[in-house]
Amino acid sequence: MGKNLDEIAKQLKGCGKKVQLIYAFNGTGKTRLSRAFKELVAPKNESEDEETDLSGKKILYYNAFTEDLFYWDNDLENDINLKLRIHPNVFTNWVFLEQGQERNVISNFQTYINNTALTPKFNEEFSEVTFSLQRGNDQDTENIKISKGEESNFVWSIFYSLLEQVVEVLNIPEESDRETDKLNKLEYIFIDDPVTSLDDNHLIQMAVNLSGVIRKSESDLKFVITTHSPLFYNVLYNELNIRKNGYMLEKNEDGSYALNTKFGDSNKSFSYHHHLIGVIKQAIEENKIEKYHFTLLRNLYEKAANFLGYDKWSDLLPDDKEVYAQRVMNFYSHRTLLNEEVKEPTEAEKQTVKLLFNHLIDNAKFWKESD
């Protein structure tokens, strides 16, 4: 019998393991699970000053809502003064104002993007940041807009700098010997899919660095990590030697969920392509196609293109490739909240899923059972 996300959160909390690693397809409910887990560990009504005081925090979590604290002011009138605004909260205030982690954030960011010339510059209140390319001559370029991948790396660098300090502080056994007492109540770190817009090189580096910090943790701090990326899952699984603490979160037809133990990394246990094919095929046969099936279909195209050696997943599409790629396959955003989305596609959209699925199966040399 399936469970709701609150029950899945209770299952994770009751495990007691140092690290729990969860794989789930986009659209399954990872971000909502992170919020359910946060509410279970630290309900809002437990602390009146939750948003301003770190000392009462039992959990730190990173998810799509963390990235939403950062948004661009594009200076539409002049297109000159481009800046990334920061909506301050208890975590950003702690990192920048209380602990002065600005240099560590910049260093981590430049390491992740492998570019020491791209430099963030914060204002005094740390409420906004601009980016410049510093070439060491008169060719410096100020106020540039960085790519989405670079932006994801920047936001993660802030959280990662905080995480490094948390582990370092809590590794001191005696609370009276710690440099601060504001982290003493922390019990959990929940990291939800920090790999948005990252290429494989940066994704691997992020996974290796995160694994290193977790291995350094000697306190009772526990980590829950979710991801839709098989590569990110594999690196963490093998770096941390997780074994029985790897899971797959699956959504059942009735809207309930299951959290199943996965032995081995995704290459050994997910049957990735076959699972995707089975999910989409069943939805087509039962006429139960929802909008997230477009995401699964694109995922299948990406994996097939990578396996077959194509430069782009869109190379596998039928004629009018640009039309399908832009108007159909890209319309679903990973960061769209499913509970704000109308789940029932139009009949034409359902037929598009069927057409593209059958085209891929018939033309990408997948094994098919003979009639």
C-alpha positions as CSV (number, residue, x, y, z in Angstrom):
1,M,0.0,0.0,0.0
2,G,1.3,3.4,-1.0
3,K,2.1,6.3,1.4
4,N,1.7,10.1,1.2
5,L,4.7,12.4,1.4
6,D,4.2,13.1,5.1
7,E,4.5,9.3,5.7
8,I,7.6,9.1,3.5
9,A,9.1,11.9,5.5
10,K,8.4,10.0,8.7
11,Q,10.1,6.9,7.2
12,L,13.2,8.9,6.4
13,K,13.3,10.5,9.9
14,G,12.9,7.2,11.6
15,C,15.8,5.6,9.7
16,G,18.5,7.0,11.9
17,K,21.2,6.7,9.3
18,K,23.9,9.3,8.7
19,V,23.1,9.6,5.0
20,Q,20.1,8.7,2.9
21,L,20.3,9.2,-0.8
22,I,17.1,9.2,-2.9
23,Y,16.7,9.0,-6.7
24,A,13.4,10.2,-8.3
25,F,12.4,11.4,-11.7
26,N,11.5,15.0,-12.2
27,G,7.9,15.7,-11.3
28,T,7.7,12.9,-8.7
29,G,7.7,15.2,-5.7
30,K,11.2,15.7,-4.4
31,T,10.8,19.4,-3.5
32,R,7.5,18.8,-1.8
33,L,9.1,15.9,0.2
34,S,11.8,18.3,1.4
35,R,9.2,20.7,2.7
36,A,7.2,17.8,4.3
37,F,10.4,16.7,6.0
38,K,11.2,20.2,7.2
39,E,7.7,20.6,8.7
40,L,8.1,17.2,10.4
41,V,11.5,18.1,12.0
42,A,10.7,21.7,12.8
43,P,7.1,22.8,12.5
44,K,6.7,26.5,11.9
45,N,4.7,27.1,15.2
46,E,7.6,25.8,17.2
47,S,9.5,29.0,16.8
48,E,8.0,32.5,16.5
49,D,11.3,33.9,15.3
50,E,12.1,31.1,12.8
51,E,13.0,33.5,10.0
52,T,15.4,35.7,12.0
53,D,17.2,33.4,14.5
54,L,19.5,30.5,13.6
55,S,19.9,29.3,17.1
56,G,16.6,27.3,17.2
57,K,17.1,25.6,13.8
58,K,16.9,21.8,13.7
59,I,17.2,21.5,9.9
60,L,19.0,23.3,7.0
61,Y,17.6,22.6,3.6
62,Y,18.4,23.4,0.0
63,N,15.8,23.2,-2.7
64,A,14.3,25.1,-5.6
65,F,12.9,27.6,-3.1
66,T,16.5,28.4,-2.0
67,E,17.4,29.3,-5.6
68,D,14.3,31.5,-5.8
69,L,15.8,33.8,-3.1
70,F,18.0,35.1,-5.9
71,Y,16.5,37.0,-8.8
72,W,17.8,39.2,-11.6
73,D,17.3,43.0,-11.9
74,N,18.0,43.3,-15.6
75,D,17.9,47.1,-15.7
76,L,15.4,47.0,-18.6
77,E,15.5,50.7,-19.2
78,N,19.2,51.1,-19.7
79,D,20.5,47.5,-19.9
80,I,23.6,48.5,-18.1
81,N,23.4,47.9,-14.4
82,L,22.6,44.2,-14.3
83,K,22.5,42.7,-10.8
84,L,21.4,39.6,-9.0
85,R,19.3,40.6,-6.1
86,I,19.3,38.5,-2.9
87,H,16.2,38.2,-0.8
88,P,17.9,37.9,2.7
89,N,16.9,35.3,5.2
90,V,18.4,33.8,8.3
91,F,20.9,31.7,6.3
92,T,22.2,34.5,4.0
93,N,22.5,36.9,7.0
94,W,24.5,34.3,8.9
95,V,26.8,33.5,6.0
96,F,27.6,37.1,5.0
97,L,26.8,39.5,7.9
98,E,27.6,37.4,10.9
99,Q,30.3,35.1,9.7
100,G,31.9,37.1,6.9
101,Q,32.0,34.1,4.5
102,E,32.1,36.4,1.4
103,R,35.6,35.3,0.4
104,N,34.8,31.6,0.8
105,V,31.7,32.0,-1.3
106,I,33.7,33.7,-4.1
107,S,36.5,31.1,-3.9
108,N,34.0,28.2,-4.0
109,F,32.1,29.8,-6.9
110,Q,35.3,30.3,-9.0
111,T,36.5,26.8,-8.2
112,Y,33.2,25.3,-9.4
113,I,33.1,27.3,-12.7
114,N,36.9,26.9,-13.1
115,N,37.2,30.6,-13.9
116,T,39.0,33.0,-11.5
117,A,38.3,35.9,-13.8
118,L,34.5,35.9,-13.2
119,T,34.2,37.7,-9.9
120,P,31.1,38.4,-7.8
121,K,30.9,41.8,-6.1
122,F,28.5,42.3,-3.2
123,N,27.0,45.5,-1.9
124,E,27.5,46.5,1.7
125,E,24.1,45.0,2.8
126,F,24.7,41.8,0.8
127,S,21.3,42.3,-0.7
128,E,22.6,42.3,-4.3
129,V,25.6,41.1,-6.3
130,T,27.1,42.1,-9.6
131,F,29.5,40.0,-11.7
132,S,32.5,41.1,-13.7
133,L,35.2,39.6,-15.9
134,Q,38.5,40.7,-14.6
135,R,41.3,40.1,-17.1
136,G,43.9,42.2,-15.4
137,N,44.0,44.9,-18.0
138,D,41.8,47.6,-19.6
139,Q,39.5,44.9,-21.0
140,D,37.6,44.2,-17.8
141,T,33.9,43.8,-18.3
142,E,31.6,45.0,-15.6
143,N,27.9,44.1,-14.8
144,I,27.5,41.0,-16.9
145,K,24.7,38.5,-16.6
146,I,26.0,35.1,-15.9
147,S,24.6,31.9,-17.4
148,K,21.9,29.8,-15.6
149,G,24.5,27.1,-14.8
150,E,26.9,29.7,-13.3
151,E,24.0,31.2,-11.3
152,S,23.2,27.7,-9.9
153,N,26.8,27.3,-9.0
154,F,26.8,30.7,-7.2
155,V,23.7,29.9,-5.1
156,W,25.1,26.5,-4.3
157,S,28.4,28.1,-3.3
158,I,26.6,30.1,-0.6
159,F,24.9,27.0,0.8
160,Y,28.1,25.0,0.5
161,S,30.1,27.6,2.5
162,L,27.5,27.4,5.2
163,L,27.6,23.6,5.2
164,E,31.4,23.5,5.5
165,Q,31.2,25.8,8.6
166,V,28.3,23.8,10.1
167,V,30.3,20.6,9.9
168,E,33.5,22.2,11.3
169,V,31.7,23.7,14.2
170,L,29.6,20.6,15.1
171,N,32.7,18.4,14.9
172,I,33.9,19.9,18.2
173,P,32.3,17.5,20.8
174,E,32.0,20.0,23.7
175,E,29.4,22.6,23.0
176,S,31.2,25.1,25.3
177,D,34.3,24.9,23.1
178,R,32.6,25.7,19.9
179,E,33.0,29.2,18.3
180,T,29.3,29.7,18.3
181,D,26.3,28.1,20.1
182,K,23.8,28.9,17.3
183,L,24.3,25.6,15.5
184,N,23.9,23.3,18.5
185,K,20.3,22.2,17.8
186,L,20.9,21.3,14.2
187,E,20.0,17.7,13.4
188,Y,19.4,17.4,9.7
189,I,20.7,18.7,6.4
190,F,18.2,18.1,3.5
191,I,19.6,18.8,0.0
192,D,17.1,18.6,-2.8
193,D,18.5,18.3,-6.3
194,P,21.2,21.0,-6.4
195,V,22.2,20.1,-10.0
196,T,19.8,22.3,-12.0
197,S,21.5,23.6,-15.2
198,L,24.9,22.0,-14.4
199,D,27.0,20.2,-17.0
200,D,28.5,16.8,-16.1
201,N,31.9,18.2,-15.1
202,H,30.4,20.6,-12.6
203,L,27.9,18.1,-11.4
204,I,30.7,15.5,-10.7
205,Q,32.7,18.1,-8.9
206,M,29.8,19.1,-6.8
207,A,29.1,15.5,-5.8
208,V,32.7,14.9,-4.9
209,N,33.0,18.0,-2.8
210,L,29.7,17.3,-1.0
211,S,30.8,13.8,-0.3
212,G,34.0,15.1,1.2
213,V,32.2,17.4,3.6
214,I,29.8,14.6,4.6
215,R,32.7,12.3,5.3
216,K,34.3,14.9,7.5
217,S,31.2,15.2,9.7
218,E,31.8,13.5,13.0
219,S,28.8,14.7,14.9
220,D,25.3,13.3,15.0
221,L,24.3,15.5,12.0
222,K,22.2,13.5,9.4
223,F,22.0,14.1,5.7
224,V,19.1,13.5,3.3
225,I,19.9,14.1,-0.4
226,T,17.5,13.8,-3.4
227,T,18.3,14.0,-7.1
228,H,16.9,13.3,-10.6
229,S,20.4,12.9,-12.0
230,P,21.7,9.3,-12.3
231,L,25.3,10.6,-12.6
232,F,25.0,12.7,-9.4
233,Y,23.4,9.7,-7.6
234,N,26.2,7.4,-8.8
235,V,29.0,9.7,-7.6
236,L,27.5,10.2,-4.2
237,Y,26.6,6.5,-3.9
238,N,30.1,5.3,-4.6
239,E,32.0,8.2,-2.8
240,L,30.0,7.7,0.4
241,N,29.7,3.9,0.1
242,I,26.0,4.1,0.9
243,R,24.9,0.6,0.2
244,K,21.6,0.0,1.9
245,N,20.8,3.7,2.3
246,G,20.1,4.4,-1.4
247,Y,16.4,4.7,-2.4
248,M,14.1,5.3,-5.3
249,L,11.1,7.5,-4.7
250,E,8.2,6.4,-7.0
251,K,4.8,7.8,-7.6
252,N,2.0,5.3,-7.9
253,E,-1.0,5.6,-10.2
254,D,-3.3,6.5,-7.4
255,G,-1.1,9.5,-6.4
256,S,0.5,7.7,-3.4
257,Y,4.2,7.1,-3.1
258,A,6.7,4.3,-2.4
259,L,10.3,4.7,-1.1
260,N,12.1,1.5,-2.2
261,T,15.6,0.5,-1.3
262,K,18.0,0.3,-4.2
263,F,21.1,-1.8,-4.0
264,G,24.0,-0.5,-6.1
265,D,24.2,2.7,-8.1
266,S,21.9,3.6,-10.9
267,N,23.8,1.6,-13.5
268,K,23.2,-1.6,-11.5
269,S,19.8,-1.2,-10.1
270,F,17.6,1.4,-11.9
271,S,17.2,-0.2,-15.3
272,Y,16.9,3.4,-16.2
273,H,15.9,3.3,-19.9
274,H,13.5,0.3,-19.3
275,H,11.8,2.0,-16.4
276,L,11.2,5.2,-18.4
277,I,9.9,3.2,-21.3
278,G,7.6,1.2,-19.0
279,V,6.2,4.3,-17.3
280,I,5.4,6.2,-20.5
281,K,4.1,3.1,-22.3
282,Q,1.7,2.3,-19.5
283,A,0.4,5.9,-19.5
284,I,-0.2,5.8,-23.2
285,E,-2.0,2.5,-23.1
286,E,-4.2,3.5,-20.2
287,N,-4.8,7.1,-21.6
288,K,-3.4,8.5,-18.3
289,I,-0.9,10.9,-19.7
290,E,-0.1,13.9,-17.5
291,K,2.2,16.8,-18.2
292,Y,5.1,15.3,-16.3
293,H,5.3,12.5,-18.9
294,F,6.7,15.1,-21.3
295,T,9.6,15.5,-18.9
296,L,10.1,11.7,-18.7
297,L,9.9,11.5,-22.5
298,R,12.6,14.2,-22.9
299,N,14.7,12.4,-20.3
300,L,14.4,9.2,-22.4
301,Y,15.4,11.1,-25.5
302,E,18.5,12.6,-23.7
303,K,19.7,9.2,-22.5
304,A,19.1,7.5,-25.9
305,A,21.0,10.3,-27.7
306,N,23.9,10.1,-25.3
307,F,24.1,6.3,-25.6
308,L,23.8,6.4,-29.4
309,G,26.4,9.2,-29.8
310,Y,24.2,12.0,-31.0
311,D,25.3,15.6,-30.1
312,K,21.8,16.7,-29.2
313,W,18.7,14.8,-28.0
314,S,16.7,16.8,-30.6
315,D,18.6,15.0,-33.3
316,L,16.4,11.9,-32.6
317,L,13.2,13.8,-33.1
318,P,11.1,13.3,-36.3
319,D,10.8,15.9,-39.0
320,D,10.1,19.5,-37.8
321,K,12.7,18.9,-35.0
322,E,12.7,22.6,-33.9
323,V,9.0,22.7,-33.6
324,Y,8.9,19.6,-31.4
325,A,11.9,20.7,-29.4
326,Q,10.8,24.2,-28.6
327,R,7.0,24.0,-28.5
328,V,6.5,20.6,-27.0
329,M,9.5,19.1,-25.2
330,N,10.6,22.3,-23.4
331,F,7.3,23.6,-22.2
332,Y,7.5,21.8,-18.9
333,S,9.9,23.4,-16.3
334,H,11.5,21.4,-13.6
335,R,10.9,24.3,-11.2
336,T,7.1,24.6,-11.8
337,L,5.1,23.5,-8.8
338,L,3.0,20.6,-9.7
339,N,0.2,21.6,-7.4
340,E,-0.1,24.8,-9.3
341,E,-0.2,23.1,-12.7
342,V,-3.2,21.7,-14.5
343,K,-2.2,18.1,-14.8
344,E,-4.6,17.1,-17.6
345,P,-3.0,17.7,-21.1
346,T,-5.1,18.3,-24.1
347,E,-5.8,15.4,-26.5
348,A,-3.4,16.9,-29.0
349,E,-0.6,16.9,-26.4
350,K,-1.4,13.3,-25.5
351,Q,-1.1,12.3,-29.1
352,T,2.2,14.1,-29.3
353,V,3.6,12.0,-26.4
354,K,2.4,8.9,-28.2
355,L,3.9,10.0,-31.5
356,L,7.3,10.9,-30.1
357,F,7.5,7.8,-27.9
358,N,6.7,5.5,-30.8
359,H,9.1,7.3,-33.1
360,L,11.9,6.9,-30.6
361,I,11.2,3.2,-29.9
362,D,10.9,2.5,-33.7
363,N,14.0,4.4,-34.7
364,A,16.5,4.3,-31.9
365,K,17.1,0.5,-32.0
366,F,15.6,-0.3,-28.7
367,W,14.9,-4.0,-28.1
368,K,11.2,-4.8,-28.7
369,E,9.4,-8.0,-27.8
370,S,8.4,-9.8,-31.0
371,D,4.6,-10.1,-31.6
